[in-house]
């Protein structure tokens, strides 16, 4: 009679977004204990593993090989192997690969367990000074201007804090679109190079921030937060101006 095996666990492990010290003790232990680490970029994850003397074998897992690799991982998980999925930085699946693997694993009854930790969106929100009670994470907007502007237009009247990821090369263009579509008064925050040596948090109206950015070349990774629509703000401002001129 064939021996019954218990499926291994697929661990979804958050890793640092810059500072290598931002990793949990449990994440280090699980990365040491699993059979295999599935990494978005094995060279990038290799630096983290070397830092913590983790010798677990790695294999690559990204959007381009997910259809080929997923069945292989699932088969091994069903045989009892355990996997840790990591991305280059932060939490896997947040604008990073992983969704397809997790969905497939769940459909096969394989346990999926999170190891929470850094995510640029949450780190940026926590220091933004913008309301954190309700927010929307939009990840990367479309690259094409027309489609991106339509996405921005759809969010214009949303009262929740908006969070975007963006490439440093498109930040100024994104801010210009926000300025045009939302007006110059919207408060925004740019959280740049969080947890790294050149960490910088820029706060102000979109007009102020744009003026500051145009004077220098924008470098580094950044998360952009936009204050939600505040319908009463304009009315209050107009009332205050009215009072001043009375
Ligand atoms: N999975 C990651 C997470 O949990 O945050 C995000 C991966 S996504 C491919 C990369 C984007 O996240 C960058 O383009 C930038 O917008 C944001 N990001 C990553 N690291 C950052 C950092 N140290 N400071 C600010 N934003 C960062």
py3Dmol code that shows the C-alpha trace and the ligand (Angstrom):
import py3Dmol

protein = """\
ATOM      1  CA  UNK A   1       0.000   0.000   0.000  1.00  0.00           C
ATOM      2  CA  UNK A   2       1.511   3.389  -0.943  1.00  0.00           C
ATOM      3  CA  UNK A   3       2.456   5.523   2.059  1.00  0.00           C
ATOM      4  CA  UNK A   4       0.329   8.621   2.515  1.00  0.00           C
ATOM      5  CA  UNK A   5       2.356  11.829   2.534  1.00  0.00           C
ATOM      6  CA  UNK A   6       1.318  15.107   4.087  1.00  0.00           C
ATOM      7  CA  UNK A   7       1.644  18.136   1.832  1.00  0.00           C
ATOM      8  CA  UNK A   8       4.341  20.625   2.748  1.00  0.00           C
ATOM      9  CA  UNK A   9       3.596  24.293   3.357  1.00  0.00           C
ATOM     10  CA  UNK A  10       4.098  27.175   0.966  1.00  0.00           C
ATOM     11  CA  UNK A  11       5.390  30.080   3.084  1.00  0.00           C
ATOM     12  CA  UNK A  12       5.003  33.620   1.742  1.00  0.00           C
ATOM     13  CA  UNK A  13       7.955  35.442   3.275  1.00  0.00           C
ATOM     14  CA  UNK A  14       8.367  39.224   3.408  1.00  0.00           C
ATOM     15  CA  UNK A  15      11.948  40.441   3.069  1.00  0.00           C
ATOM     16  CA  UNK A  16      13.602  43.876   3.550  1.00  0.00           C
ATOM     17  CA  UNK A  17      12.842  46.816   1.222  1.00  0.00           C
ATOM     18  CA  UNK A  18      16.371  48.163   1.629  1.00  0.00           C
ATOM     19  CA  UNK A  19      17.792  47.700   5.093  1.00  0.00           C
ATOM     20  CA  UNK A  20      18.826  44.076   5.548  1.00  0.00           C
ATOM     21  CA  UNK A  21      18.058  44.257   9.278  1.00  0.00           C
ATOM     22  CA  UNK A  22      14.336  44.541   8.510  1.00  0.00           C
ATOM     23  CA  UNK A  23      13.563  40.840   8.613  1.00  0.00           C
ATOM     24  CA  UNK A  24      11.828  38.861  11.327  1.00  0.00           C
ATOM     25  CA  UNK A  25      13.512  36.134  13.368  1.00  0.00           C
ATOM     26  CA  UNK A  26      10.828  33.741  12.170  1.00  0.00           C
ATOM     27  CA  UNK A  27      11.504  34.615   8.525  1.00  0.00           C
ATOM     28  CA  UNK A  28      15.199  33.780   9.012  1.00  0.00           C
ATOM     29  CA  UNK A  29      14.317  30.475  10.686  1.00  0.00           C
ATOM     30  CA  UNK A  30      11.790  29.460   8.013  1.00  0.00           C
ATOM     31  CA  UNK A  31      14.204  30.411   5.205  1.00  0.00           C
ATOM     32  CA  UNK A  32      16.741  28.084   6.854  1.00  0.00           C
ATOM     33  CA  UNK A  33      14.253  25.252   7.389  1.00  0.00           C
ATOM     34  CA  UNK A  34      12.375  25.012   4.076  1.00  0.00           C
ATOM     35  CA  UNK A  35      13.408  22.599   1.339  1.00  0.00           C
ATOM     36  CA  UNK A  36      13.625  25.306  -1.345  1.00  0.00           C
ATOM     37  CA  UNK A  37      13.409  29.079  -1.619  1.00  0.00           C
ATOM     38  CA  UNK A  38      11.583  30.305  -4.732  1.00  0.00           C
ATOM     39  CA  UNK A  39      13.016  33.755  -5.453  1.00  0.00           C
ATOM     40  CA  UNK A  40      12.078  36.400  -8.008  1.00  0.00           C
ATOM     41  CA  UNK A  41      15.786  37.043  -8.645  1.00  0.00           C
ATOM     42  CA  UNK A  42      18.179  34.537  -7.102  1.00  0.00           C
ATOM     43  CA  UNK A  43      21.118  36.987  -7.275  1.00  0.00           C
ATOM     44  CA  UNK A  44      19.205  39.609  -5.292  1.00  0.00           C
ATOM     45  CA  UNK A  45      17.944  37.125  -2.690  1.00  0.00           C
ATOM     46  CA  UNK A  46      21.426  35.590  -2.599  1.00  0.00           C
ATOM     47  CA  UNK A  47      22.709  38.781  -0.904  1.00  0.00           C
ATOM     48  CA  UNK A  48      20.120  38.425   1.874  1.00  0.00           C
ATOM     49  CA  UNK A  49      20.851  34.715   2.312  1.00  0.00           C
ATOM     50  CA  UNK A  50      24.610  35.353   2.464  1.00  0.00           C
ATOM     51  CA  UNK A  51      24.078  38.076   5.095  1.00  0.00           C
ATOM     52  CA  UNK A  52      22.200  35.624   7.352  1.00  0.00           C
ATOM     53  CA  UNK A  53      24.248  32.545   6.405  1.00  0.00           C
ATOM     54  CA  UNK A  54      21.212  30.786   4.993  1.00  0.00           C
ATOM     55  CA  UNK A  55      22.290  27.886   2.812  1.00  0.00           C
ATOM     56  CA  UNK A  56      18.893  26.670   1.543  1.00  0.00           C
ATOM     57  CA  UNK A  57      18.822  25.953  -2.221  1.00  0.00           C
ATOM     58  CA  UNK A  58      17.145  28.605  -4.353  1.00  0.00           C
ATOM     59  CA  UNK A  59      15.221  28.417  -7.589  1.00  0.00           C
ATOM     60  CA  UNK A  60      13.891  31.280  -9.678  1.00  0.00           C
ATOM     61  CA  UNK A  61      10.199  32.110  -9.785  1.00  0.00           C
ATOM     62  CA  UNK A  62       8.941  35.104 -11.723  1.00  0.00           C
ATOM     63  CA  UNK A  63       6.131  36.089 -14.061  1.00  0.00           C
ATOM     64  CA  UNK A  64       7.926  34.741 -17.126  1.00  0.00           C
ATOM     65  CA  UNK A  65       8.395  31.189 -15.850  1.00  0.00           C
ATOM     66  CA  UNK A  66       5.373  30.842 -13.538  1.00  0.00           C
ATOM     67  CA  UNK A  67       3.465  28.481 -15.841  1.00  0.00           C
ATOM     68  CA  UNK A  68       6.441  26.173 -16.170  1.00  0.00           C
ATOM     69  CA  UNK A  69       7.537  26.308 -12.492  1.00  0.00           C
ATOM     70  CA  UNK A  70       4.188  26.241 -10.677  1.00  0.00           C
ATOM     71  CA  UNK A  71       3.321  22.578 -11.491  1.00  0.00           C
ATOM     72  CA  UNK A  72       6.850  21.515 -10.463  1.00  0.00           C
ATOM     73  CA  UNK A  73       6.557  23.282  -7.093  1.00  0.00           C
ATOM     74  CA  UNK A  74       3.030  21.940  -6.544  1.00  0.00           C
ATOM     75  CA  UNK A  75       4.182  18.387  -7.214  1.00  0.00           C
ATOM     76  CA  UNK A  76       7.029  18.716  -4.718  1.00  0.00           C
ATOM     77  CA  UNK A  77       4.761  20.354  -2.128  1.00  0.00           C
ATOM     78  CA  UNK A  78       2.339  17.443  -2.516  1.00  0.00           C
ATOM     79  CA  UNK A  79       5.234  15.072  -1.846  1.00  0.00           C
ATOM     80  CA  UNK A  80       5.920  16.889   1.428  1.00  0.00           C
ATOM     81  CA  UNK A  81       8.598  19.450   0.500  1.00  0.00           C
ATOM     82  CA  UNK A  82       8.164  22.958   1.914  1.00  0.00           C
ATOM     83  CA  UNK A  83       8.767  26.143  -0.071  1.00  0.00           C
ATOM     84  CA  UNK A  84       9.376  29.780   0.854  1.00  0.00           C
ATOM     85  CA  UNK A  85       8.368  32.321  -1.763  1.00  0.00           C
ATOM     86  CA  UNK A  86      10.274  35.623  -1.651  1.00  0.00           C
ATOM     87  CA  UNK A  87      10.445  38.587  -3.984  1.00  0.00           C
ATOM     88  CA  UNK A  88      13.298  41.051  -4.530  1.00  0.00           C
ATOM     89  CA  UNK A  89      11.959  43.296  -1.774  1.00  0.00           C
ATOM     90  CA  UNK A  90       9.025  43.498   0.600  1.00  0.00           C
ATOM     91  CA  UNK A  91       5.962  41.323   0.494  1.00  0.00           C
ATOM     92  CA  UNK A  92       5.555  38.852  -2.379  1.00  0.00           C
ATOM     93  CA  UNK A  93       2.437  39.393  -4.533  1.00  0.00           C
ATOM     94  CA  UNK A  94       2.316  43.159  -3.798  1.00  0.00           C
ATOM     95  CA  UNK A  95       3.175  44.329  -7.320  1.00  0.00           C
ATOM     96  CA  UNK A  96       5.391  41.241  -7.366  1.00  0.00           C
ATOM     97  CA  UNK A  97       5.029  37.615  -8.530  1.00  0.00           C
ATOM     98  CA  UNK A  98       3.227  34.997  -6.451  1.00  0.00           C
ATOM     99  CA  UNK A  99      -0.504  35.244  -7.078  1.00  0.00           C
ATOM    100  CA  UNK A 100      -0.607  32.438  -9.661  1.00  0.00           C
ATOM    101  CA  UNK A 101       1.378  30.040  -7.454  1.00  0.00           C
ATOM    102  CA  UNK A 102      -0.724  30.791  -4.363  1.00  0.00           C
ATOM    103  CA  UNK A 103      -4.004  30.417  -6.243  1.00  0.00           C
ATOM    104  CA  UNK A 104      -2.880  27.073  -7.678  1.00  0.00           C
ATOM    105  CA  UNK A 105      -1.571  25.822  -4.315  1.00  0.00           C
ATOM    106  CA  UNK A 106      -4.857  26.720  -2.600  1.00  0.00           C
ATOM    107  CA  UNK A 107      -6.887  24.990  -5.309  1.00  0.00           C
ATOM    108  CA  UNK A 108      -4.870  21.812  -4.622  1.00  0.00           C
ATOM    109  CA  UNK A 109      -5.453  21.994  -0.854  1.00  0.00           C
ATOM    110  CA  UNK A 110      -1.828  22.912  -0.059  1.00  0.00           C
ATOM    111  CA  UNK A 111      -1.392  25.028   3.094  1.00  0.00           C
ATOM    112  CA  UNK A 112      -0.213  28.594   2.407  1.00  0.00           C
ATOM    113  CA  UNK A 113       1.149  30.527   5.375  1.00  0.00           C
ATOM    114  CA  UNK A 114       2.301  34.185   5.614  1.00  0.00           C
ATOM    115  CA  UNK A 115       5.428  35.527   7.284  1.00  0.00           C
ATOM    116  CA  UNK A 116       4.534  39.211   7.527  1.00  0.00           C
ATOM    117  CA  UNK A 117       7.091  41.962   7.289  1.00  0.00           C
ATOM    118  CA  UNK A 118       8.056  45.000   5.207  1.00  0.00           C
ATOM    119  CA  UNK A 119       5.923  46.412   2.397  1.00  0.00           C
ATOM    120  CA  UNK A 120       6.852  49.800   0.927  1.00  0.00           C
ATOM    121  CA  UNK A 121       3.189  50.865   0.699  1.00  0.00           C
ATOM    122  CA  UNK A 122       2.520  50.343   4.412  1.00  0.00           C
ATOM    123  CA  UNK A 123       5.877  51.750   5.540  1.00  0.00           C
ATOM    124  CA  UNK A 124       5.218  54.892   3.451  1.00  0.00           C
ATOM    125  CA  UNK A 125       1.648  55.223   4.718  1.00  0.00           C
ATOM    126  CA  UNK A 126       2.763  54.900   8.334  1.00  0.00           C
ATOM    127  CA  UNK A 127       4.990  58.006   8.128  1.00  0.00           C
ATOM    128  CA  UNK A 128       2.981  59.973   5.558  1.00  0.00           C
ATOM    129  CA  UNK A 129       0.965  62.117   7.945  1.00  0.00           C
ATOM    130  CA  UNK A 130      -2.023  61.431   5.672  1.00  0.00           C
ATOM    131  CA  UNK A 131      -5.140  59.674   7.023  1.00  0.00           C
ATOM    132  CA  UNK A 132      -4.442  55.974   7.526  1.00  0.00           C
ATOM    133  CA  UNK A 133      -7.930  54.892   8.599  1.00  0.00           C
ATOM    134  CA  UNK A 134      -8.902  54.150   4.997  1.00  0.00           C
ATOM    135  CA  UNK A 135      -6.602  53.864   2.006  1.00  0.00           C
ATOM    136  CA  UNK A 136      -6.395  52.320  -1.473  1.00  0.00           C
ATOM    137  CA  UNK A 137      -3.320  50.586  -2.781  1.00  0.00           C
ATOM    138  CA  UNK A 138      -3.193  50.966  -6.573  1.00  0.00           C
ATOM    139  CA  UNK A 139       0.306  49.602  -7.204  1.00  0.00           C
ATOM    140  CA  UNK A 140       1.730  50.695 -10.571  1.00  0.00           C
ATOM    141  CA  UNK A 141      -0.615  52.679 -12.809  1.00  0.00           C
ATOM    142  CA  UNK A 142      -0.609  52.010 -16.572  1.00  0.00           C
ATOM    143  CA  UNK A 143       2.534  53.111 -18.423  1.00  0.00           C
ATOM    144  CA  UNK A 144       0.570  54.681 -21.269  1.00  0.00           C
ATOM    145  CA  UNK A 145      -0.432  58.247 -20.453  1.00  0.00           C
ATOM    146  CA  UNK A 146      -4.005  57.962 -21.776  1.00  0.00           C
ATOM    147  CA  UNK A 147      -4.794  54.829 -19.758  1.00  0.00           C
ATOM    148  CA  UNK A 148      -2.972  56.138 -16.661  1.00  0.00           C
ATOM    149  CA  UNK A 149      -4.926  59.400 -16.747  1.00  0.00           C
ATOM    150  CA  UNK A 150      -8.206  57.489 -17.007  1.00  0.00           C
ATOM    151  CA  UNK A 151      -7.208  55.482 -13.916  1.00  0.00           C
ATOM    152  CA  UNK A 152      -6.360  58.702 -12.067  1.00  0.00           C
ATOM    153  CA  UNK A 153      -9.637  60.300 -13.175  1.00  0.00           C
ATOM    154  CA  UNK A 154     -11.568  57.342 -11.723  1.00  0.00           C
ATOM    155  CA  UNK A 155      -9.895  57.902  -8.320  1.00  0.00           C
ATOM    156  CA  UNK A 156     -10.254  61.679  -8.278  1.00  0.00           C
ATOM    157  CA  UNK A 157     -13.261  61.884  -5.934  1.00  0.00           C
ATOM    158  CA  UNK A 158     -12.293  58.991  -3.683  1.00  0.00           C
ATOM    159  CA  UNK A 159     -11.961  60.220  -0.077  1.00  0.00           C
ATOM    160  CA  UNK A 160      -9.404  57.547   0.871  1.00  0.00           C
ATOM    161  CA  UNK A 161      -5.628  58.046   0.838  1.00  0.00           C
ATOM    162  CA  UNK A 162      -4.259  56.762  -2.486  1.00  0.00           C
ATOM    163  CA  UNK A 163      -1.015  54.796  -2.635  1.00  0.00           C
ATOM    164  CA  UNK A 164       0.961  54.262  -5.835  1.00  0.00           C
ATOM    165  CA  UNK A 165       4.237  52.620  -6.791  1.00  0.00           C
ATOM    166  CA  UNK A 166       6.105  54.300  -9.624  1.00  0.00           C
ATOM    167  CA  UNK A 167       9.406  54.120 -11.430  1.00  0.00           C
ATOM    168  CA  UNK A 168      11.732  57.092 -10.709  1.00  0.00           C
ATOM    169  CA  UNK A 169      11.678  57.902 -14.447  1.00  0.00           C
ATOM    170  CA  UNK A 170       7.911  58.512 -14.448  1.00  0.00           C
ATOM    171  CA  UNK A 171       7.443  60.293 -11.094  1.00  0.00           C
ATOM    172  CA  UNK A 172       7.440  63.834 -12.479  1.00  0.00           C
ATOM    173  CA  UNK A 173       5.021  62.885 -15.248  1.00  0.00           C
ATOM    174  CA  UNK A 174       2.712  61.251 -12.652  1.00  0.00           C
ATOM    175  CA  UNK A 175       2.786  64.363 -10.456  1.00  0.00           C
ATOM    176  CA  UNK A 176       2.070  66.581 -13.460  1.00  0.00           C
ATOM    177  CA  UNK A 177      -0.989  64.445 -14.247  1.00  0.00           C
ATOM    178  CA  UNK A 178      -2.174  64.651 -10.606  1.00  0.00           C
ATOM    179  CA  UNK A 179      -1.665  68.426 -10.728  1.00  0.00           C
ATOM    180  CA  UNK A 180      -3.713  68.728 -13.920  1.00  0.00           C
ATOM    181  CA  UNK A 181      -6.486  66.337 -12.929  1.00  0.00           C
ATOM    182  CA  UNK A 182      -6.784  66.946  -9.158  1.00  0.00           C
ATOM    183  CA  UNK A 183      -5.645  70.582  -8.972  1.00  0.00           C
ATOM    184  CA  UNK A 184      -2.550  72.154  -7.336  1.00  0.00           C
ATOM    185  CA  UNK A 185      -3.787  71.975  -3.722  1.00  0.00           C
ATOM    186  CA  UNK A 186      -3.921  68.195  -3.192  1.00  0.00           C
ATOM    187  CA  UNK A 187      -1.471  67.094  -0.521  1.00  0.00           C
ATOM    188  CA  UNK A 188       0.948  64.431  -1.572  1.00  0.00           C
ATOM    189  CA  UNK A 189       3.834  62.546  -0.015  1.00  0.00           C
ATOM    190  CA  UNK A 190       6.780  60.980  -1.772  1.00  0.00           C
ATOM    191  CA  UNK A 191       8.480  58.324   0.331  1.00  0.00           C
ATOM    192  CA  UNK A 192      11.848  57.790  -1.310  1.00  0.00           C
ATOM    193  CA  UNK A 193      14.475  55.130  -0.569  1.00  0.00           C
ATOM    194  CA  UNK A 194      12.731  54.028   2.636  1.00  0.00           C
ATOM    195  CA  UNK A 195      15.005  52.276   5.153  1.00  0.00           C
ATOM    196  CA  UNK A 196      18.066  53.055   2.980  1.00  0.00           C
ATOM    197  CA  UNK A 197      20.918  55.548   3.439  1.00  0.00           C
ATOM    198  CA  UNK A 198      19.245  58.277   1.380  1.00  0.00           C
ATOM    199  CA  UNK A 199      15.768  57.877   2.844  1.00  0.00           C
ATOM    200  CA  UNK A 200      13.735  61.022   2.237  1.00  0.00           C
ATOM    201  CA  UNK A 201      10.084  61.868   2.810  1.00  0.00           C
ATOM    202  CA  UNK A 202       8.803  64.820   0.813  1.00  0.00           C
ATOM    203  CA  UNK A 203       5.474  66.324   1.871  1.00  0.00           C
ATOM    204  CA  UNK A 204       3.480  69.224   0.467  1.00  0.00           C
ATOM    205  CA  UNK A 205       0.857  70.204  -2.054  1.00  0.00           C
ATOM    206  CA  UNK A 206       1.342  68.668  -5.470  1.00  0.00           C
ATOM    207  CA  UNK A 207       2.396  72.095  -6.763  1.00  0.00           C
ATOM    208  CA  UNK A 208       5.061  72.554  -4.054  1.00  0.00           C
ATOM    209  CA  UNK A 209       6.434  69.044  -4.493  1.00  0.00           C
ATOM    210  CA  UNK A 210       6.524  69.367  -8.292  1.00  0.00           C
ATOM    211  CA  UNK A 211       8.426  72.653  -8.093  1.00  0.00           C
ATOM    212  CA  UNK A 212      10.979  71.062  -5.759  1.00  0.00           C
ATOM    213  CA  UNK A 213      11.422  67.988  -7.950  1.00  0.00           C
ATOM    214  CA  UNK A 214      11.887  69.879 -11.207  1.00  0.00           C
ATOM    215  CA  UNK A 215      15.039  71.452  -9.814  1.00  0.00           C
ATOM    216  CA  UNK A 216      16.814  68.097  -9.392  1.00  0.00           C
ATOM    217  CA  UNK A 217      16.892  64.713 -11.104  1.00  0.00           C
ATOM    218  CA  UNK A 218      14.719  62.210  -9.284  1.00  0.00           C
ATOM    219  CA  UNK A 219      16.569  59.085  -8.218  1.00  0.00           C
ATOM    220  CA  UNK A 220      15.779  55.983  -6.199  1.00  0.00           C
ATOM    221  CA  UNK A 221      12.713  53.926  -5.427  1.00  0.00           C
ATOM    222  CA  UNK A 222       9.628  55.825  -4.386  1.00  0.00           C
ATOM    223  CA  UNK A 223       6.114  55.299  -3.151  1.00  0.00           C
ATOM    224  CA  UNK A 224       3.639  58.105  -3.804  1.00  0.00           C
ATOM    225  CA  UNK A 225       0.712  58.887  -1.559  1.00  0.00           C
ATOM    226  CA  UNK A 226      -2.088  61.268  -2.418  1.00  0.00           C
ATOM    227  CA  UNK A 227      -4.530  62.771   0.047  1.00  0.00           C
ATOM    228  CA  UNK A 228      -8.086  61.590  -0.661  1.00  0.00           C
ATOM    229  CA  UNK A 229     -10.692  63.979  -2.011  1.00  0.00           C
ATOM    230  CA  UNK A 230     -11.810  66.386   0.734  1.00  0.00           C
ATOM    231  CA  UNK A 231     -15.027  68.033  -0.495  1.00  0.00           C
ATOM    232  CA  UNK A 232     -15.302  70.208   2.609  1.00  0.00           C
ATOM    233  CA  UNK A 233     -11.753  71.540   2.329  1.00  0.00           C
ATOM    234  CA  UNK A 234     -12.567  73.910  -0.542  1.00  0.00           C
ATOM    235  CA  UNK A 235     -15.723  75.150   1.126  1.00  0.00           C
ATOM    236  CA  UNK A 236     -13.847  75.754   4.381  1.00  0.00           C
ATOM    237  CA  UNK A 237     -11.082  77.591   2.467  1.00  0.00           C
ATOM    238  CA  UNK A 238     -13.606  79.762   0.625  1.00  0.00           C
ATOM    239  CA  UNK A 239     -15.393  80.537   3.897  1.00  0.00           C
ATOM    240  CA  UNK A 240     -12.109  81.505   5.543  1.00  0.00           C
ATOM    241  CA  UNK A 241     -11.221  83.762   2.597  1.00  0.00           C
ATOM    242  CA  UNK A 242     -14.725  85.278   2.747  1.00  0.00           C
ATOM    243  CA  UNK A 243     -14.236  86.045   6.424  1.00  0.00           C
ATOM    244  CA  UNK A 244     -10.873  87.657   5.733  1.00  0.00           C
ATOM    245  CA  UNK A 245     -12.319  90.016   3.105  1.00  0.00           C
ATOM    246  CA  UNK A 246     -15.491  90.889   4.938  1.00  0.00           C
TER     247      UNK A 246
END
"""
ligand_1 = """\
27
LIG
N 6.638 43.865 -3.038
C 7.181 45.161 -2.752
C 6.567 45.689 -1.452
O 6.080 44.902 -0.655
O 6.608 46.888 -1.220
C 7.013 46.117 -3.904
C 7.644 45.666 -5.178
S 7.412 46.736 -6.541
C 8.046 45.760 -7.848
C 8.683 47.928 -6.364
C 8.140 49.303 -6.054
O 7.906 49.425 -4.646
C 9.119 50.421 -6.382
O 9.027 50.826 -7.747
C 8.675 51.527 -5.449
O 7.542 52.194 -5.962
C 8.266 50.704 -4.198
N 9.411 50.561 -3.279
C 10.185 49.479 -3.120
N 11.146 49.705 -2.199
C 10.990 50.978 -1.787
C 11.678 51.798 -0.856
N 12.748 51.354 -0.185
N 11.236 53.075 -0.665
C 10.151 53.530 -1.327
N 9.452 52.795 -2.208
C 9.866 51.536 -2.455
"""
view = py3Dmol.view(width=600, height=400)
view.addModel(protein, "pdb")
view.setStyle({"model": 0}, {"cartoon": {"style": "trace"}})
view.addModel(ligand_1, "xyz")
view.setStyle({"model": 1}, {"stick": {}})
view.zoomTo()
view.show()
